[in-house]
Amino acid sequence: ATAGRLTLRPDRSIVVDHAWVQARLRQPDFHLIDARAPVFYSGPGMKMRDGTRHDAGHIPGAHNLPFNTLFN
């Protein structure tokens, strides 16, 4: 195998920023889904295996739909 070159091209159509979310949060047809496990969405802060700390929380107005409930 020979070394190659990888050029990353993020798909900006599926990545949004803070300003985009803030501009839509109060629109009635906009729903923000947080797909993390409930412990991260609303539970207490947690100490991770690597010793770092993760503070729980979500963007106000977001709804929780854990990713692991979407498949079996």
C-alpha positions in Angstrom: 0.0 0.0 0.0 1.2 3.5 -0.7 0.5 6.6 1.3 -2.3 8.8 0.0 -3.8 12.1 0.8 -7.2 12.7 2.3 -9.0 16.0 1.9 -12.0 16.4 4.3 -15.0 18.1 2.9 -17.6 18.5 5.7 -21.2 18.4 4.5 -22.4 21.9 5.6 -26.0 21.1 4.8 -26.2 18.8 7.9 -24.1 20.8 10.3 -25.5 23.9 12.0 -24.2 26.4 14.5 -25.4 28.2 17.5 -26.8 31.1 15.5 -28.8 28.8 13.2 -30.4 27.0 16.2 -31.1 30.2 18.1 -32.9 31.7 15.1 -35.3 28.8 14.9 -35.9 27.7 18.5 -39.1 29.7 18.9 -40.6 28.7 15.5 -43.6 26.3 16.1 -42.5 23.9 13.3 -39.0 23.6 14.6 -38.1 20.7 16.9 -34.6 20.2 18.3 -33.8 16.6 19.1 -31.0 15.6 21.5 -30.2 12.0 20.8 -27.9 11.4 23.8 -28.7 9.0 26.6 -31.0 10.6 29.2 -28.2 10.6 31.8 -26.4 13.1 29.6 -29.5 15.0 28.6 -30.9 15.8 32.1 -29.0 13.7 34.6 -26.4 14.7 37.1 -22.9 15.5 35.9 -20.7 12.4 35.4 -17.1 11.4 35.7 -16.0 9.6 32.6 -13.7 6.6 32.4 -10.8 8.8 31.3 -11.2 10.9 34.5 -12.7 13.9 32.7 -16.0 15.4 33.9 -19.1 15.8 31.7 -21.7 18.2 32.9 -25.2 17.2 31.9 -27.6 19.5 30.2 -29.2 20.4 27.0 -30.3 23.4 25.0 -33.6 24.7 26.5 -36.5 23.6 24.3 -34.7 20.4 23.1 -36.5 17.1 23.3 -34.7 13.9 24.2 -34.9 10.9 21.9 -32.0 8.6 22.8 -30.3 7.1 19.7 -30.4 3.6 21.1 -34.2 3.6 21.1 -34.3 4.0 17.3 -33.0 0.5 16.4 -32.6 -3.0 17.9 
